[in-house]
Amino acid sequence: MRIFLLISPCLFFFYPVRGQTYQSNWDTYVTEVNQKPVSVVVDLGLKAVAPLKERPYVVIVRTKLAAPERNGQPGKGEITRLDDMEDKLEDELSRISGAIYAGRFTQRGIREFYFYALDSIDYLKAVMSAMAGFTEYQFLCQAKEDRAWENYKLVLYPSEKDMETILNRRQIDLLAGKGDLLRSPRRIDHHFVFPTKSKREEFLHSMTRENFQMAGIEDGPEGGDMPFSLHMYRADIPDYSRISQLFIPLWENARRLQGRYMGWETFVLK
């Protein structure tokens, strides 16, 4: 249940792919690997059609950042240049190799771009053409078979936890877009489902110190996937700083008990 599922500022476009159309859905998230930040930009919309049989080759372009910050991410002065590089790579690989841009990640002063191409014949020509205008950057590139699109699914696509963060951020952005200053507490409702009554009761017991109020409880038909639902609420401020402090722990606690956090809902407060 996602009451406030944001449509903007993410970009949505419809792309034809050999007789079918998929809805591009770009977003970004930050995760950690070995306690170092990894920023990822990915087209979530590709998940609906991946893997594309006619594009079995992944083209990976790796470049070193010219002036990375201490956290391994680009500084403000370099972002525009890297964006231009990204656009040029996408244009040339699409034109020459029929490639689809899937996303990129940045960590430890390295940025990698991922494309899925029809073949591996002319990818080097496309990359060299794109990078000709960026002589200050060192880069490596390769094309390899990836029929299952494992690089997209395992490297770029967010984990369940990262996806939860994306959806929470989208909901908060939607509130802000409607004029909410995100400064005042208000009732926020949370919805959960569980496979058994005992798991739901254990979850409720674990929440006794968190000042949540019961709003509803319902038992569905036996034999269902998650027939035992729970609806709770509490007054909170739905701003960015509270995403990890409130929503992610709820998701993790429900998951620990084989349950599922279905999302939250609230109202605009100006």
Secondary structure, 3 states (H helix, E strand, C coil): CCCCCCCCCCCEEEEEECCEEEEEEEEEEEEEECCEEEEEEEEHHHHHCCCCCCCCEEEEEEEECCCECCCCCECHHHHHHHHHHHHHHHHHHHHHHCCEEEEEEEECCEEEEEEEECCCCCHHHHHHHHHCCCCCCCEEEEEEECCCCHHHHHHHCCCHHHHHHHHHHHHHHHHHHCCCCCCCCEEEEEEEEECCHHHHHHHHHHCCCCCCEEEEEEECCCCCCCCEEEEEEEEECCCHHHHHHHHHHHHHHHHHCCCEEEEEECCCCC
